[in-house]
Amino acid sequence: MANEETAAKSAEKGPNQRTKTGVVVSNKMEKTVVVAVENVVMHPMYQKYIRRTSKFLAHSETNNCNVGDRVVIEETRPLSKRKRWNVREILEKTS
């Protein structure tokens, strides 16, 4: 029983489906938002932590994300030239 449930969950999510958490920085496009994901890495020589920011285009079917919202995006099939992510949920809304 337990093996069937875990197999169903993995088949539903996909083997290589990744998620990231970030902040919406632009929603000027139709059904697309730009999400900035911040990453903290250590500098190899100076051993100091540096913040790196990457921007991802994500599909938002309902188009209800606003600038400043904290969202979870998940990897999906290529939807356009640069859009390979989908908005899974909105964690925090801004007013």
C-alpha positions as CSV (number, residue, x, y, z in Angstrom):
1,M,0.0,0.0,0.0
2,A,2.6,2.5,1.0
3,N,4.7,1.8,-2.1
4,E,1.7,2.5,-4.3
5,E,1.1,5.8,-2.7
6,T,4.7,7.0,-3.0
7,A,4.7,5.8,-6.6
8,A,1.6,7.8,-7.4
9,K,3.0,10.9,-5.8
10,S,6.3,10.6,-7.7
11,A,4.5,10.0,-11.0
12,E,2.3,13.0,-10.3
13,K,5.2,15.3,-9.6
14,G,7.7,13.9,-12.1
15,P,11.2,12.7,-11.4
16,N,13.1,15.9,-12.1
17,Q,10.6,18.5,-11.2
18,R,12.3,21.2,-9.1
19,T,10.7,24.0,-7.1
20,K,12.1,27.4,-6.1
21,T,10.8,30.2,-3.9
22,G,11.1,33.8,-5.0
23,V,9.6,37.3,-5.2
24,V,7.6,38.6,-8.2
25,V,9.4,41.6,-9.7
26,S,7.3,42.1,-12.8
27,N,3.8,41.2,-14.0
28,K,3.4,43.3,-17.1
29,M,3.0,40.4,-19.5
30,E,-0.1,38.3,-20.1
31,K,-0.2,35.2,-18.0
32,T,3.6,35.5,-17.3
33,V,5.4,36.8,-14.2
34,V,9.1,37.4,-13.6
35,V,10.3,35.8,-10.3
36,A,13.6,36.8,-8.7
37,V,15.2,33.9,-6.7
38,E,17.9,34.8,-4.3
39,N,20.7,32.3,-3.7
40,V,23.5,32.6,-1.1
41,V,26.9,31.1,-2.2
42,M,30.3,31.2,-0.6
43,H,33.2,32.9,-2.5
44,P,35.8,30.3,-3.2
45,M,38.9,32.4,-2.3
46,Y,37.6,34.9,0.3
47,Q,35.3,32.5,2.1
48,K,32.6,35.2,2.3
49,Y,28.9,34.7,1.6
50,I,27.6,36.5,-1.5
51,R,24.0,36.9,-2.6
52,R,23.2,35.9,-6.1
53,T,19.9,36.7,-7.8
54,S,18.4,34.8,-10.8
55,K,15.3,35.8,-12.7
56,F,12.9,33.2,-14.1
57,L,9.9,33.7,-16.3
58,A,6.9,31.7,-14.9
59,H,3.5,31.0,-16.2
60,S,0.6,32.3,-14.1
61,E,-2.7,31.0,-15.6
62,T,-5.0,33.0,-13.4
63,N,-2.8,36.1,-13.7
64,N,-3.4,37.1,-10.1
65,C,0.3,37.7,-9.0
66,N,1.3,41.2,-8.1
67,V,4.8,42.7,-7.7
68,G,6.2,41.9,-4.3
69,D,4.3,38.6,-3.9
70,R,6.3,35.6,-2.5
71,V,5.6,32.6,-4.8
72,V,6.6,29.0,-5.3
73,I,7.5,28.1,-8.9
74,E,7.9,24.6,-10.3
75,E,9.8,23.3,-13.3
76,T,7.7,22.3,-16.3
77,R,8.0,21.6,-20.0
78,P,9.1,24.5,-22.2
79,L,6.2,26.9,-22.7
80,S,8.0,29.5,-24.8
81,K,11.6,30.5,-25.6
82,R,12.4,31.5,-22.0
83,K,9.5,30.2,-20.0
84,R,10.1,26.9,-18.3
85,W,8.5,27.5,-14.9
86,N,4.9,27.5,-13.5
87,V,3.5,29.3,-10.5
88,R,2.4,26.6,-8.1
89,E,1.2,28.8,-5.2
90,I,1.3,32.3,-3.7
91,L,2.8,32.1,-0.2
92,E,2.5,35.8,0.7
93,K,0.4,38.6,-0.9
94,T,1.4,42.2,-0.8
95,S,-1.3,44.9,-0.4
